[in-house]
């Protein structure tokens, strides 16, 4: 009964469609952006639709990153998947393991014949989403990297030169001591603790976060986040937490509110925090590269990205994929990328877009906006700094958060917490390995 | 002799129970059956492949010390939520029952919080106890108490218990209030004439007469605290700090929708189903004997 009613409806729509709409091929694009970012995506899509009349891209917001990924998975199971799905960087391994569900971007571009030069993309950005032999699996869309935000007024208030060198954590520690002595209540705060203080810390010091090239070389990977460099850093942060020099505010970016209101002196956060800080901060701020430990590992190597990439889903008509190719090619074009980079604070995905931004004088007018680009591209990425590709990574981050909270609360030593994080995370990796193979 | 009404044919009775039977089958038996079936596999998230592993998912879970610890957390949490939502509700109902003027307003105001969805209630409470801008945490700070549920597990548990119980007090209030109205006034008056004071009358007459309602609410509230408190935990603590507020149902969500591990998630649903089932049977076996209808 219900089925036949649906059948009639479907038949009706099928008959009506060619009359109602033009003969354009529709391309579904599911993303996770709201607010200002949502508007910017909508503008890009509109612009693409206006630029040609063969394809129409329909962009749909599907909730936050996790919700968008889950919506994509559920849709695939029901045979209703979109053409293009935005997936955050921690979902990369999940998407890669789904061989029959996704079509690699390099293949889409090859088949579609749209303009595509893999070498145009910045190595440290695309590296996260390419195979070990350099094939691009998904198109980097929004990428950022952690930097150090400084409230210059707070430093000055505590009698510290606001131009003080904060290149290394050793130097930061001295400043934290001075801030605490001056009675500052929030010397240092952070967002995304696992991403910044473990994942990026490892890449920046060129030490592994996980075996098998951080998971790039295979799913039989184990966490190595309890190495010397990581334990020393977390141990130091634990000390700072105990002494009131590092204030823990939560697992996500809760600390942003503390920094933007002017309470905190130093803040480790994504470079994409720029728009928010610029809009809200009523103090003199500045952006510095993420600090590193002098003499530890190979620092400074390069930091890695966070953000999302666009995956092409399987199961559509061949001509649809030609349209997808055109759309991805449009998104990668220099003017679109340069605009996106300047509007959002996200990194440009091509070197040309960065160059165009520099030539337009954007970096001179907005000092500090190029810090992230320089920091990402300062060295050719190594096996340890290309990115991290682990199954169940979102959940592993949850485990890391739990263990780190043990350190900040003084319940566990850094070594105990990271050993435990490794043990618990490895169990999830083994389950993922079995599900994927 | 009991008088029984009987139907003449089969058609009408079947038609009458059909809606309930169909709803139960579609929304309960079918999904529950699916969960049991899926708990025997390790599938890939996209449904492209799955491998049969028998009871290995259960073995994996039960050998995990964090999962076992979650049982204790759940027991503490649901015990506290049940207590904190029933005792104040009964107290308020007794007070409302004695009101002569303005009883309607008072009742309406008390029922209001029930209209707030758990996730929204979570956000409201989180805002009041926010370590930086929260009103309550500010006053506590003035009193010299440094509130920090982000790192202090006892405070985190306290906060999710309050947020989960708050809206529930209204629901329980409604039932207690209705039950109180049904207590025969003549018995109370007779006891009063015999010289029994208010609390004496309450504990020896009213409370026993309320026992069917109390029992019903106990069962319903335990089930509520096991399942429906998910929204509160998700918005306030996300299961933290460490694993202080990771109750069983939160772990089902986190394995299924954060980790995309549907095998483990299904196995946990099955375990949860068995636990709640066993608990309800236990309540009926042990407590119902002491309930007087």
Contacts between the chains, C-beta under 8 A, distances in Angstrom:
chain1	res1	chain2	res2	distance
A	66	B	257	6.9
A	66	B	258	6.4
A	70	B	257	5.6
A	70	B	260	7.9
A	73	B	45	5.2
A	73	B	46	6.0
A	73	B	260	6.9
A	76	B	46	5.3
A	76	B	47	7.4
A	77	B	46	6.7
A	77	B	47	4.5
A	94	B	45	6.2
A	94	B	260	6.1
A	97	B	44	6.7
A	98	B	44	6.8
A	98	B	45	7.0
A	98	B	46	4.5
A	98	B	48	6.5
A	99	B	48	7.5
A	100	B	46	7.4
A	100	B	48	4.9
A	101	B	46	4.4
A	101	B	48	6.4
A	248	B	150	6.4
A	248	B	151	6.0
A	249	B	131	7.3
A	249	B	132	7.6
A	249	B	150	6.5
A	250	B	150	5.5
A	251	B	238	6.4
A	251	B	240	6.8
A	254	B	150	8.0
A	257	B	132	6.6
A	257	B	133	7.9
A	258	B	132	6.2
A	263	B	132	7.8
A	392	B	259	4.6
A	392	B	260	7.1
A	392	B	261	6.7
A	394	B	258	5.0
A	394	B	259	6.9
A	395	B	254	6.5
A	395	B	255	7.3
A	395	B	258	4.9
A	395	B	259	3.7
A	395	B	261	7.8
A	398	B	238	7.9
A	398	B	239	7.7
A	398	B	254	6.7
A	398	B	258	6.5
A	401	B	240	6.8
A	402	B	239	7.9
A	402	B	240	6.3
A	402	B	241	7.7
A	402	B	242	4.8
A	402	B	243	5.8
A	403	B	242	7.6
A	405	B	151	6.4
A	405	B	240	6.0
A	405	B	241	4.4
A	405	B	242	5.0
A	406	B	242	5.4
A	408	B	151	5.9
A	409	B	151	4.7
A	409	B	152	7.4
A	409	B	153	8.0
A	409	B	241	6.6
A	409	B	242	7.6
A	411	B	242	7.4
A	424	B	66	7.2
A	427	B	64	7.6
A	428	B	259	6.6
A	428	B	261	7.5
A	431	B	42	6.7
A	431	B	60	7.6
A	431	B	261	6.0
A	431	B	263	7.9
A	431	B	264	7.1
A	432	B	261	7.7
A	434	B	42	5.4
A	434	B	51	7.1
A	435	B	42	5.1
A	435	B	43	6.6
A	435	B	44	4.8
A	435	B	45	7.6
A	435	B	51	8.0
A	435	B	261	7.4
A	435	B	263	7.6
A	436	B	44	6.3
